[in-house]
Amino acid sequence: MRIDPAGWPFITGPLAPAAVLAAAGRAAGRRPGHRGLRLAAWPFLALSAYMALFFRDPERDCDRVEPPADVVVSPADGMVMVAGEPQEGVAPEPAPVGGWQQVSVFLSVVDVHVNRSPHRGEVVESSYRRGSFLAAYRAESAHRNERSELWLRDGDRTLVVRQLVGALARRIVTRTGVGQHLATGERFGLMKFGSRMDVFLPPECTLTVRKGQRVRGGETVIARWPAAG
């Protein structure tokens, strides 16, 4: 199983005390307390295993076959919170002039947290803002929480994708910048622990997901662009 590089410190960190406790238990032989030392190692091993699960980076169909040019895919695994008009309080700072449609995906602590580009295009603007750490499912988190925002442009098509951390998340990882070209479904970052992804689309796009739907990053089609011409 592939692991995102950002996860290795979290995976290997708990292994050190686990190894110390296990070694102390073996050294104690059958003296009183030797079993307790060995048992004390298990929570650290469980934490390391969970971190490996959290930072997993599975292959998706878009890694093997380029998605069609007219589709917009989910940027992350999770549950659709918003699908339609921007939710009040979620989009206080609209990106493109002329109105929006919004798809927001909430990532729980058991979802894959690798983020993927919803559509191909050049990164024409990138911004990062520090902030609070409200629960990502709360509407006001969009304008109070730490976030990173990318504008993607493919010809006359423009959309905005926003990484938004939640109550448990404490860092956004964005591995792209202005001038870089991303393919549809290409990995571009990661959010550490519970968080949310917002995608803002122009009104001419047709949304293909609904609130409450489960989606998979890089695979689930969340919208389609109108036919060229």
C-alpha positions as CSV (number, residue, x, y, z in Angstrom):
1,M,0.0,0.0,0.0
2,R,1.4,3.4,-1.0
3,I,1.8,5.9,1.9
4,D,1.9,9.7,1.4
5,P,5.4,10.9,2.4
6,A,3.9,13.3,5.0
7,G,2.7,10.3,7.0
8,W,5.9,8.6,7.8
9,P,6.8,10.7,10.9
10,F,3.4,9.9,12.3
11,I,3.7,6.2,11.5
12,T,7.2,5.7,12.8
13,G,6.9,8.0,15.9
14,P,4.7,5.6,18.0
15,L,7.0,2.7,17.1
16,A,9.8,4.0,19.2
17,P,8.0,3.8,22.6
18,A,6.4,0.5,21.5
19,A,9.9,-1.0,20.9
20,V,11.2,0.3,24.2
21,L,8.2,-1.2,26.1
22,A,8.4,-4.5,24.3
23,A,12.2,-4.7,25.0
24,A,11.7,-3.9,28.7
25,G,9.0,-6.6,28.9
26,R,11.4,-9.2,27.4
27,A,14.2,-8.1,29.7
28,A,11.9,-8.4,32.7
29,G,11.4,-12.1,31.9
30,R,8.8,-13.5,34.2
31,R,9.2,-10.9,37.0
32,P,6.1,-9.0,38.2
33,G,5.0,-6.4,35.7
34,H,6.6,-8.0,32.6
35,R,3.2,-8.6,30.9
36,G,2.1,-5.0,31.7
37,L,5.1,-3.6,29.9
38,R,4.3,-5.7,26.8
39,L,0.6,-4.8,26.9
40,A,1.6,-1.1,27.2
41,A,3.2,-1.3,23.8
42,W,0.0,-2.2,22.0
43,P,-1.7,1.2,22.1
44,F,1.4,2.7,20.3
45,L,1.3,-0.1,17.7
46,A,-2.4,0.6,17.2
47,L,-1.7,4.3,16.8
48,S,1.0,3.6,14.2
49,A,-1.4,1.3,12.3
50,Y,-4.1,4.0,12.3
51,M,-1.6,6.6,11.0
52,A,-0.7,4.2,8.1
53,L,-4.4,3.9,7.3
54,F,-5.0,7.6,7.5
55,F,-2.0,8.5,5.2
56,R,-2.8,5.7,2.7
57,D,-2.7,6.8,-1.0
58,P,-4.6,4.3,-3.1
59,E,-4.4,4.2,-6.9
60,R,-7.5,5.4,-8.7
61,D,-8.8,5.0,-12.3
62,C,-7.5,8.5,-13.2
63,D,-3.9,7.3,-12.5
64,R,-4.2,4.8,-15.3
65,V,-6.6,6.4,-17.8
66,E,-7.1,10.2,-18.4
67,P,-10.7,11.2,-17.6
68,P,-12.8,12.7,-20.4
69,A,-12.2,16.4,-21.0
70,D,-15.7,17.5,-20.0
71,V,-15.8,16.0,-16.5
72,V,-15.0,17.5,-13.1
73,V,-14.1,14.8,-10.5
74,S,-14.2,14.9,-6.7
75,P,-11.0,16.3,-5.2
76,A,-11.3,14.0,-2.2
77,D,-13.0,11.0,-0.6
78,G,-15.9,11.9,1.7
79,M,-19.5,13.0,2.0
80,V,-21.1,15.8,-0.1
81,M,-22.2,18.6,2.2
82,V,-23.2,21.2,-0.4
83,A,-24.2,20.7,-4.1
84,G,-25.7,23.7,-5.7
85,E,-25.9,27.4,-4.8
86,P,-23.2,28.5,-2.5
87,Q,-24.2,28.0,1.1
88,E,-24.5,31.2,3.1
89,G,-21.4,31.7,5.1
90,V,-19.4,29.1,3.1
91,A,-18.5,31.4,0.2
92,P,-18.1,34.9,1.5
93,E,-15.3,35.6,-0.9
94,P,-16.4,34.3,-4.3
95,A,-13.6,33.7,-6.8
96,P,-14.7,34.2,-10.5
97,V,-17.0,37.1,-11.1
98,G,-20.5,36.2,-12.2
99,G,-21.8,33.7,-9.7
100,W,-20.9,30.2,-8.5
101,Q,-22.1,26.7,-8.1
102,Q,-20.5,24.9,-5.2
103,V,-19.7,21.3,-4.2
104,S,-18.3,20.7,-0.8
105,V,-16.9,17.4,0.4
106,F,-16.4,16.6,4.1
107,L,-13.6,14.2,5.0
108,S,-13.9,12.2,8.1
109,V,-10.8,10.9,10.0
110,V,-11.1,7.5,8.3
111,D,-11.3,8.8,4.7
112,V,-8.3,9.0,2.3
113,H,-7.0,12.6,2.8
114,V,-4.9,12.8,-0.4
115,N,-6.3,15.7,-2.5
116,R,-6.6,15.5,-6.3
117,S,-7.2,18.2,-8.9
118,P,-10.9,18.2,-9.9
119,H,-10.1,19.2,-13.5
120,R,-7.1,19.7,-15.7
121,G,-5.6,23.1,-16.2
122,E,-2.9,25.6,-15.2
123,V,-2.7,27.0,-11.7
124,V,-3.1,30.7,-12.3
125,E,-3.5,31.8,-8.7
126,S,-2.6,30.3,-5.3
127,S,-3.3,31.6,-1.9
128,Y,-2.9,30.4,1.7
129,R,-4.5,31.9,4.9
130,R,-4.0,31.0,8.5
131,G,-7.1,30.8,10.7
132,S,-9.1,29.0,13.3
133,F,-9.8,25.3,13.6
134,L,-13.6,25.0,13.7
135,A,-15.2,21.7,12.8
136,A,-15.1,21.5,9.0
137,Y,-18.8,20.7,8.7
138,R,-19.8,24.1,10.2
139,A,-20.7,26.7,7.6
140,E,-18.7,29.5,9.3
141,S,-15.5,27.4,9.0
142,A,-15.0,28.5,5.4
143,H,-14.2,32.1,6.4
144,R,-12.6,31.5,9.8
145,N,-10.5,28.3,9.3
146,E,-7.0,27.9,7.9
147,R,-7.3,27.3,4.1
148,S,-5.5,27.1,0.8
149,E,-7.1,28.0,-2.5
150,L,-6.1,27.3,-6.1
151,W,-7.6,28.7,-9.3
152,L,-7.4,26.3,-12.3
153,R,-7.8,27.5,-15.8
154,D,-8.1,25.3,-19.0
155,G,-8.8,27.6,-21.9
156,D,-12.0,29.5,-21.2
157,R,-12.8,27.1,-18.3
158,T,-12.0,28.3,-14.7
159,L,-12.8,26.7,-11.4
160,V,-11.5,27.1,-7.8
161,V,-10.6,24.4,-5.4
162,R,-10.2,25.1,-1.7
163,Q,-8.5,23.0,1.0
164,L,-10.1,23.8,4.4
165,V,-8.9,22.3,7.7
166,G,-11.2,21.2,10.5
167,A,-11.2,20.9,14.3
168,L,-8.5,18.1,14.3
169,A,-6.5,19.1,11.3
170,R,-3.5,21.3,11.9
171,R,-1.7,21.6,8.6
172,I,-2.5,21.9,4.9
173,V,0.0,20.4,2.4
174,T,-0.2,21.9,-1.1
175,R,2.3,20.6,-3.5
176,T,1.7,22.8,-6.5
177,G,1.9,26.5,-7.4
178,V,1.3,29.2,-10.0
179,G,2.3,28.1,-13.4
180,Q,2.1,24.4,-12.8
181,H,-0.2,22.3,-15.0
182,L,-2.4,19.7,-13.3
183,A,-4.1,16.8,-15.0
184,T,-7.7,15.8,-14.0
185,G,-7.3,13.7,-10.9
186,E,-3.7,14.4,-10.3
187,R,-2.5,14.5,-6.7
188,F,-1.6,18.0,-5.5
189,G,-1.8,17.9,-1.7
190,L,-3.1,16.5,1.5
191,M,-4.9,17.7,4.7
192,K,-3.9,16.2,8.0
193,F,-7.0,14.8,9.7
194,G,-10.6,15.8,9.5
195,S,-11.2,18.5,6.9
196,R,-13.2,19.7,3.9
197,M,-12.7,20.4,0.2
198,D,-14.7,23.1,-1.7
199,V,-15.0,23.3,-5.5
200,F,-16.5,26.4,-7.1
201,L,-17.8,26.0,-10.6
202,P,-19.4,28.4,-13.1
203,P,-23.2,28.3,-13.6
204,E,-22.9,26.6,-17.0
205,C,-21.6,23.4,-15.5
206,T,-24.1,20.6,-14.7
207,L,-23.7,19.1,-11.2
208,T,-24.0,15.4,-11.0
209,V,-23.9,14.8,-7.3
210,R,-26.3,15.5,-4.4
211,K,-26.0,16.4,-0.8
212,G,-25.4,13.3,1.4
213,Q,-23.7,11.3,-1.4
214,R,-20.4,9.5,-0.8
215,V,-17.7,10.3,-3.4
216,R,-14.2,9.1,-4.2
217,G,-11.4,11.4,-5.0
218,G,-10.3,11.3,-8.7
219,E,-13.1,9.0,-9.7
220,T,-16.6,10.3,-8.8
221,V,-17.8,12.8,-11.4
222,I,-19.2,15.8,-9.6
223,A,-20.0,18.0,-12.6
224,R,-19.7,18.2,-16.4
225,W,-18.8,21.1,-18.6
226,P,-21.1,22.0,-21.5
227,A,-20.3,20.6,-24.9
228,A,-17.6,22.7,-26.7
229,G,-19.1,25.0,-29.3
